[in-house]
């Protein structure tokens, strides 16, 4: 409108600046929150993949250990003295560690 004199008081100007700054801060917070959320989803997917891989390797190692134990029993001498359960446990742990070391990823 021509001829009208719009006067903006310093208080009204400050209020408008604070409203605009608040909107900018909200937009920045929203952007950062989405970035953090995506990073968390990526991390969760990576951990899930690592856990799945570890479970698969443990399963393969257990199967290999079971097969080795069965074959050892089949080919062992019938007259030989039986070993103690502690010895069996230690030998099984050694075999499991050997299988784990053979199958673990080497890229790290």
Secondary structure, 3 states (H helix, E strand, C coil): CCCCCCCCCHHHHHHHHHHHHHHHHHHHHHHHHHHHHHHHHHHHHHHHHHHHHHHHHHHHHHHHHHHHHHHHHHHCCCCCCCCCHHHHHHHHHHHHHHHHHHHCCCCC
